[in-house]
Structure formats: C-alpha cells, structure tokens
Amino acid sequence: MTSAVAALSPAVVRWRWRIFASTWLCYAGYYFCRKPFYIAKSAIGHELHFDATALGTIGSVYLVAYTLGQFASGALGNRLGPRVLLIVGMTISIAANVGFGLSNSFESFVVLMALNGLVQATGWSGGVGTMANWFRRSERGTVMGFWATNFQVGGVMANTLAAWVLGQWGFRYSFFTGALVLLGVLVFFVFNQRNKPEDLGLPAVDDRDEPKEGDDQGLSRKAWTNVLLVGVFYFFVKFIRYSLWSWAPFFLERNFGLKGDDAGYLSTVFDLAGVAGVIVTGLLSDRFYKSRRAGVSLLMMITMLFSCVLLWVGGGVSVTLFAVCLGLVGFTLYGPDALMSGAGAMDIGSRRGAVLAAGVINGMGSIGSVVQELVIGRLYDTGKGDLGPIFLLLLAASAAAAFSIGVVWVRNKLGRSDV
C-alpha cells in the first residue's frame, strides 16, 4: 500500500493502516460468533437430538435473517454510518453467542439464530463502506484483495478454535470462546476506526477515477442495474460457498468417519486455499485488468467449473480427494466472491453509495446461502447420506455463476458497465 499512498499526508497514511487493521479484524472477528454452530453441528445434533433437517432449518433461520439484515444494513449504513452499525452489530452478536452456549431447545436456537443473523449482516457492508472512503479506485483491487482475506483467515481461525474447544469441553464452550474473541476485537475497533478522514479533521482522499454521478444515496440508474446483475452472480457464488462452508465438517464426520474436531480442522482447507485465491485475484484485477473486476472473475469461475466437476466425479470416494477438491474450489471461488462484493461494490456505488451497493449485492447473495441450507439438509436425508446429488447441484450452481459473471463481462465490453 506504500506506493499508492505516497501523495497523501502522513496522518492519512497512518490512519489508513489503522482503518485497514480495525475493519479487517472486525469482519474476521464476526466469524468467531458465526462458525461455532457449523463446526459443532453434528455434536449439537447428537446431544440435543436434532436430525439433519432440523439442523438445516436452524442454519436457514440464521441465513434468512442475515439476508434481510444485509438489505437493512445497506440502507441504515448510509444514514447512521458504518461505525455505529458495526459497534451495535458486534455487541449483539456477542450476547447471542453467550445465549447459544446456555440453550437446550430447538426454539431457543431458532430465536438466537435469527438475532445473530440480523446483526452479523452489518459486517461486510460496514467494512466495505469504511474502506471506500479511505482508498482510491485504482488501488482497491489490490488493497481489497488483502483486506478480504479477513473472511478466510477469520474462518480458519474460528474453525480451528471452535473445533479445539469442541474436542476439549463440548459445543457450549465453542460459543463462549467465540464471544470472548469478538469482545476483544470490539474494544480494538472502538479506538481505531473512523468512517472517513473528514471525521478526524483530515482532507478527503482525492480520487480522479471515482464516478461523480449518482442520486442522494450515491446510486444512479446505471449503477442500480450493475448492482442487480452482480447480485445475481453473487446468489450462485454464496450458494456454493455456504454449501461447503456449512456442511463440509458434517460430511467429513458422517460420511468419512472423522471425529468432530478433526472434521473441523480438515474443513479449513477450503478457507486456507481461499486466502491465496483472493490475493491473486485482487492483484490480477489491478495489474492486468486495469481495475476491472468482471474479466478476472470470469476466468476464475471457468476454472472453478473444472474443480466442481472433479468434486462431483470423485469427491465422495476418499477423504483425501474430498479435501483436495475443497481446496481447489476454495482457491477459485473466494477470489471472485471477495472481488465482486468488495472492490466491485465500491466501484459501482462510489464512496457515497458503497455501503448500499455492498448491502444489496450481499443481500441477494445471501438468498443463495439460505436456499442451500434448506436444500442440502433435505437432499442428504432423502438420499440417505449419498453425496452425489449434492455435488451435482454444486456443479450446476457453478455453471450458473460463470454464466452470470459472463453477462457482466460482456456488458463491460459494450461500455454498459465499469466493473
């Protein structure tokens, strides 16, 4: 980031690092209050006598609330500002996870999941909205490529901690420890985040490439069209990501005989490979695609198609091949995921509308995550544990995602999109 900020004042440069760190940690920290349920899903089912359909229903409640929260956060973020949004979100999520650790019934899990989903939705749009005010368009692909490692690194660390605590003390303490981690992040965030340089009496970051058009919320008619098109793409991306993110530990335990904590550890290969994928995709978009996001995303999605084919053909054969496929899909999926919902949302919405654009795109994507949670659990139960139909469904979703981003890329070539 040093060369990109050379013309800025030393105070702005220092604050950019603080903004990067605080928002990165904020979104990574959210995962410590999001992942425990998915890591401990099988253990919760055994101890509280929930079948796969019931567990899928609980997960879908979270995702429905998360989806609604994305749209609400996009609108509220423009009015309240990301800082208030994120502080409130982290505080309530901490309280919800303490509640999970004390719960014994299906009903209490459902209520707390709904609450947690609503407030967890503040994370991405709030972080993206903050970053848009501190970084220029020409550097966003690279900067956001590194910044967006927060949800892979956060996912890996949250997975690992939740799995270890699960093996040591049971699922309840997985929730308690996650809440404690997010509490520490909240304290750091309060002292190191500001919405924009002007809040500190510093000059705004000048950006000659920033679009000037837009209505009161920063979104023109052209921008709204691009938001909706990217949102359709993101529906299929999050369908795939959450299918593997939510159910991989469950499959590893039930289908391959791993212990709950070992299944949690191994499932982190999906996020670990995604870290590299996000960085590579971000660098490519700035250096070889002139800060356009659709072209490099299409390239990665076509590559992911072949990864999903391998998963469908042989992913259910051995635990080793399943893990390799998880890594391949993670590498090719996470890059377009982060790029289009992060830097892409900034480019579409501009600084004035970045929170709103990110909220709508992520909201549409989250509908895909809701659908998968309902469908995968039922497919697993009706198929009596057969993974073949599930992997075939993921292959179809990957083809739809590639087609959708292809439409955005074609519009880009025709001059109807600047993403």
N, C-alpha and C positions, 0 to 999 in steps of 0.2 A: 504493500500500500504506500510505500515511501515516495516513489516517483509520482504517483497520482496526486499527492497532497503537497508537492513542493511549493506551489504558489500560494498556499494557504498560510494564515498566521499560525505561529507556534501554539497558541491557545486552542485554536480549532483542531490542529493536528492531535494535540494531547487528548482533547475531548472525543475525537473520533475513535481513538483506541478504547477509551472508557465506554463509549456507546457500543462499540463492537463487542467488547467483553460482557457488558451487562445484559445486552439483548441476547447474545449467544447463550450465556448461562441461563437466562430466563427461560428460553424455549427448551434448552436441554433439560433444565430442572423440571419442567412440566412433565417430562416422561417418567420421572420417578414417582409421580402420582397418577400416571396413566398405565404403565406397564405391569404393575403387580397383579392385577386381575388376570391378564392374559398369560403371564408366566405361571400363576397358581391356579389356572382354570381347572385343570384336571384334579388337583388336590381339593379345591373347593367343591367340585362335583362329588368326589368320594366322601368328604366329611359332612357335607350338608345335603347329600342325596339329590343332586341336580343332574339330570341327563344332558346330553349334548344339545338337545333342542332348548332346554331351559337356560343353559349357559349361553347359547347363541342369542336367546331373547334378551338376557341381561346385557350382553355386549351390544345388541342392536339398540337398546334404550339409550345407552351412552352415545352411540353414533347418531341417533336421531336428534338427541339434544345437542350434540356437537355441531350437527349440520345447521340446525336452527340458530345456534349461537354464533356460527360464522357469519350469517347474514346480519344478525343483530349487532355483532361486534364491528362489522364493516361500517354500519350506519352510525353507531354510537362513537366509534373511534374518531370519526370526522368531527363530532361535536364535543366530546369530552377530552380527546387527546389520548394517545397510546399509554402515557404514564399512569393515569388514573385507571384505565382499562386493565392494565397488566397487574397493578398492585392489588386491585379488588379480585381479579381472577386467581392469582396465586394464593391469596388469603383463604378464599372459599374452598379451593381445591385441597389445601392442607387440611382444613376441617373435615371435608368429605372423606378423605383417606383415613383419618382417625376413626371416623364413623364406620368405614368398611371393616376395620380391624375389630370392632366391637359387635358386628352384625352376625345374626344367625339365621335370618329368614330370607326367602326369595323376595318378599315385598320390600324389606329394608334395602337390599342390594339394588332393586329397581329404582327406588326413590333417590338413593345416593348417587347412582349412576347417572340419572337424569341431571342432578345438580352439578356433578363433576363435569359432565359433557358440556353443559352450558358455559361454564367458566373456563374450561380448558380451551374453548374456541377463541378466547381472547389472545392466545399466544402468538400465532403466526401473523395475523393481520396487524397486531400491535407492534410486533418486532419489525415487520417489513415497512410499516408506516414510519417508524422511527428512523430506520436506515435510509429511507428515501430522502429524508431531509438533510442527511449528512454526507451523502456520496453522489457523485456525478454519474450520468448515464454511461459514459464511456468506460467507467471502471466497475460498473455494477455486476457484470458477468463474473469477473474475477473475484471481486470482493464477496459477492453473494455466494459464489462457489465455495469459498472457505467458510463463510458465515453459515451456510445451510448444512454444514456438517453437524450442526447442533442436533438435528433430529436423528442422525445416525449414531453419533458419539453418545448423545444422551440416551438413545435407545439401547446401545450396547452396555453402557454403564448401569442403566436402570435394570436391564435384563440380568446382568451379572449379579448386582446387589440383591435383587428380588429372588433370584434362583438360590444364591448362597444362604440368604436368610430363611428361605423356604426349607432348605435342607437342614438347617440348624434348629429352627424354632417353630416352623409351621407358617401357614399362609398369613395369619393375622399380623405377624411381625414384619412381613414383607410390606404391608400397607403402612405400618407405623414408621419404619425406617425411611420409606419414600417420602412421607410427610416431613420428617426431620430434615432431609436433604433440601427439599424445596423451601423450607423455612430459612435455612442458611442463605440460599440464593436470593430470597426476598429481601433480606437485610442488605446484601451487597447491592442489589438493584436500586433500592431506595436512594443510596448515596452516589450512584454512578450513572444514572440515566436521566436525560432531559430530552424532550420531544424534538427540539430544533435549536440551532445555535443562537437564535434570537432570544430564547428563554434565558440565556446566560449573558445577554448584552453583547454577543458576538455577531459579526456580519454573517448573513446567509451564504451558503456555499454556492458560488456562481456557476451556472451550467448553461452554456450556449446551446447545447443539444436538447435541453428539456423542452417538450412541447408547451406552447403557450395557450393553446385552445382549450376550452372546457367550460362547463357551466359552474354554478356555485359550488358544486361538490367535486369539481375537477374532472368530470367525465363528459366528453362530447358524445354526439350520436355515433360517430365512428368508433370512439373508444368503447362504448357500450356493446357494439357489435363484436369487437375483438374480445371483450371480456366474456361474452356468452360463448363464443367459439372456443376459446381456451378452456372455459368451464366444462364444455362437453368433453374435450380431450381429457381433462383432469378427472372427470367422472370415472373413466375406464382405468386411468392410472391408479387412482386410490382404491378402486375395486380390487386390482391385482395386489397392490402393496398391503392393504389391510387383510386380504385373504391369507397371505403368507405371514404377515406380522402377527396376526391374531391367532392363527391356527397351527403354525409350524410346531411350537412346543407340544401342543395337544397331539398332533400326528406322530411326532417323534416318540412320545411316550406310549400312545395307544397302538400304533402300527409297527414300531420298530423296537419296542420293549425297553426304552431308556428310562432311567429314573427321572423324576420330576425336575430335580436340579440340573442333571446332565442334559436333559432336553432343553432347558432354558439356556444353558451355556452354548450348546451347539447352534441354537437358533440365531445367535448373534452374528453368525457368518453372513447373514442377509444384510444386516446393518453395516458390518465392517467393510464388506465389498462396496456397499453404497457410498461410504466416505470417499473412496478413491473415485468412484463414478461421478460424484457431484463436483469434485475439484477439477477433474479432467474436462467435464462438460462445460463448466464455467470458463475455464481458461480458453478452450476452443472457441467459445462464442465471442469472446472479446478479440482474440488474436487472429482468427481465421474467418470469422463470420461477421466482422465489423459491428459487433454488439447487437447482432440479430440473433434471436433465440430459436426460431422455429426450425431452421435448417439443421443445426446440430442436434436438436431434439428428435427430428425425424430420423436422422442417421442412427441415433442410439436406439430408437424404438424398433427400427427394422432389425437391428442386431438382437434386440430382446426377443423378437419373434422366434428366432432360432433357439434361444435359451429355453423358451416355453415349450417348443417342440421337444427338446431333449428331456425336459421335465415330464411331459406327457408320456413319452415313449419309455423312459427308464427310471423316472423319479420314484416310483413305488417299489423298485426292485431291491435296492440296498440303501442302507443309511448313508453310506459314503457318497453314492451317486446323488441322493437327495440333497445332501449338504453342498455338493459341487454345483448343482442346479440352483440352489438357493443363492449361492454366491454370484453366479452368472446373472441371474435375474436382478439381484440387488445392484450390481455394478451398472447394468444398462438401464434400469428403471429409475433409480434415485436421481440421476443427473437431470433428465427432462422434468421429473417431478419437481425438484427444487428450483430449477431454472425458470420454468414457466409460471410457477406460483409465486416466485420471489422476484427476481430481476424482471421477468416478463410483466408481472403485475405493476411494478414500479414504472416501467416504460409505457404501459398502456394508460395508467391512471395519472401519471406525473406526480409531483410532490403533493398537490392538493387532493388528489383522488387515490393515492396509493393504498391507503387503509381500506377504502371502499372497494377498490378493484380486487385487492387480495382477499377481502372477506367474501365477495361474491364468487370468485373463482374457487376458493377453498370450500365455500358452501355447496356449490354444485358438485365438486369433487367428493365431498363428504356424503352426498346422497349415494354415491357408488360404494362407499365403505359401509353404509347402512344396509344396502341391498346384499352385499356379500355375507354379512354376518347372519342374516336371515336364511340365505340360500345355502351357504356352506354347511351349517349345522344340520339342516334338514337333508341335504344330499348325503352327508356322512351317515346319518341314522337310517335313511331309506335304503342306502346302498350297503348297509351293514359293514361299514368300515372300508369300503372299496375307494381308493383314491383316484382311480382312473377317470371317472366322470368329473371330478373336481379339477383335475389338471387339464382336461379338455376344455372346461369352461374358462380357465385362466388363459388358455391359448386363444380362444375366441375373443376374449376381452383385450388381449394384446394386439390382435389384428385390428380391432375397432379403434384402439388408441392410436396405432400407427396411421390409420386412415384419417382420423380426426386431425392429427397434427399435420398431416399431409395437406389437408384443406387450408389450414392456416399458412403453410409454406407457399402454396400456390397463390393465395391472396397477397402474400408478401411480394412475390414476383410480379404481380399485376399492379402493385402500388396501392393496394387497398388495406394494407396492414403494415405497421412498422415494428412488429415484434420479432 
